[in-house]
Amino acid sequence: MNVDSESQQKCYYCGADLAPGTRICPICGRKQTRTCYCGAEIPVTAKTCPYCGADWSASRRVRRKSKSKRIDWKQLARFSAVGALSTVLIAIGFNALVAALARCSLDPGESLSDSFAQRFSLALSTVCRAVARLGTYLAEYAAPAATLLGILIIGAGIGAVAYLVREGFWSRWRRRSSSKIKRKRSSSSRDKAD
């Protein structure tokens, strides 16, 4: 093993490289150790004390380490890819539904066309004859590549939002915006009182 990697220490909060045994980060000023109930100095991010076994998993600093404030781009890309893939699968299911609805509109003995535009048009006329003309117009002029690109973008956005919600960025943003609104309300009420 490399001796430097064992002796190298990182700040749990800002990720700065620290010298071995550093108690306070020189960059962000956060304490890197805490005193356990047994009196031993342990890392702030330790979930249990290695000396007495005390449980520190409910500590704020331990939770902060597991929920980093930085976006994990690999996870974001993975969630976006899963969102895009699931949206493509939904589009395939939608295509099968359109084909089934289009078959209902055909006369006996007629075969279903390979063109998605015609199948979509027949499906729309089956569902609602009043909007068949609009459906034909949209189906004829919508390029399949543009449709697929739109589906992929929507799916990637869904995946990105799912990642941000899972990692807690959404709730942090909501807390910040609600605290800003509360501050504005309190300052406007103070101005009215003056």
N, C-alpha and C positions, 0 to 999 in steps of 0.2 A: 504494500500500500504506500501511497505517497504521503510523506510526513506533512507536507504543506496543506493537503486537503483535510487531514485530521485536525491540524492546529487552526485552520482558517475557520472563522466564525462569521455569521451574517446577522444583521439586525433583523428581528422578527417584523418590524414595522416598515422600515424603508428599504431593507435589503442591502444596506451598505456593508462592505467588507470590514470586519473588525479584527483587532489583534486578539490573541488568546487571553482570556481572563478579563476582557473589557466589561465593565459593569454598566456603563452609560454610553449610548451611541453618540459620537461627536457630531453626527449629521442632524439627527432629529431630536436628540436629547432624551430618548426613551430608556428606562431602566431595562437591563437585560437579565437580571437575576431577581429572585425574591427569596425571602426567608420563610421556610416551611414552618409548620407547627412544631416540628421536632428541633428547630433551630439551624438546620442545614441550609446552605445557599444552593438553590436549584435554578435552572433556566426558567424564565418567565413563561415560556411556551410548553413546559413539561406538563403532561396530563396527570401523571402520578409522581410522587416523590420516590426516588430510587432508594432512599434510606428507611423511611417509615411506611411508605405505601399510601400516604394521604392522597385523596382524590382531588385534583385541581382541574378536572375537565369542564367544570361549569364556570371557570374563570373567563373573564372577558378577553384577556389577552390570548388565551388558548383558542377561543373561538375566532378571534381576529386573524390568527395565523391561518386557520383553515379557510376563512373567507377573505381572500386577498382583495385589496381595493383595485388592483390592476386587472385588466382584462386578459384572460388566457386566450390568446389568439388561436391556438390549436383547438381548444375546446369550442370556441366560437365557430371555427371553420367546420368542425365535426357536426355541431348542431345545425349549421346552415346546410351542410350536405345531407344530413338526415331529413331536414325539412324539405329540401328540394326533391329528394328521392321519394318521400312519402307523397308529395304533391303530384309527382309524375305517376305514381301508382293510383292515386285518386283520379287523375286524368284518364288513365287507361280504363278504370272502372266506369267513368263517365262516358267514355267512348262506347263501351259495351252496352250501357244503358241506352244511349242514343241509337245504336244499331238495333236493339230489341224494339224500341219504340218505332223506328222506321219500318221494321218488318210488319208491324201492326197496320201501317198505312198502305202497304202494297196489296195489289189484287192477287188472288190465288194464281200461282204459276209464274208470277214475275220474280225476277232475281234481284237481290240487293246489290246496288252499285258499290264499287270499291272506293268511290270518292266520298270523303268525309263530309264535304259540303252538301251533297245530295242526301246522305243519310241524316245529317243534322236537319236539313229542311223537312224531310219526311217525318222525323221525330217531332219537330215543332208543330207540324200540321196535325199530328195525332194528339198532342197535348192540348193545343189551342188553335183552332182554325183562324181565328181573328188575327193572330200575330204571325201567320205563316209567311206573309210577304216580307215583313221585317226580318224574320229568321233567314229567309232565302238570301236577302240582300247581305246580311252579316256573314252568312256561311260562304257565299261566293267570293266576297272581297277580303275575308280574313285570311292572311297568309299563315300556313301551319307553323312556319318557323317563328313568326312573331308570337303566335299563341303559345308555343312551347317555351320561348324565352320569357314571356310574361308569367307563365306557370312556374318556371324555375326561380324567377326573381321573387315572386310571392312566397314560394316555399322556403327560399333562403331567408327571407325576412321573418317568416314564422319561426324558423329554426333559431335565428339570432335573438328574437324576442324571448323564446323559450329559454335560451341560455342565460340571457340577462336576468330573467325572472328567477331562474334556479339559483343563480349566484348572488342574488340579493341587490343587484344594481337598481332594479325597478323600485323596490321599497325605499332604498336610500334616496332616490330622486324624488319620490313622493313625499318623504319626510322633509327633505330640504325645501321643496316648493311649498308645502303646507306651513312650514315655519316661516318662510318669507311672507306668505299671505298673512299669518298671524301678526308678524312684526309690522306690516303695512297697516293692518287694521288698528293695532294699538297706537301706532304713531298718528294715524288720522284721527282717532278718538281723542288723543292728547291735544292735537291741533284744534279740534272743535271745542275742547274744554277751555283752551286759552282764549 
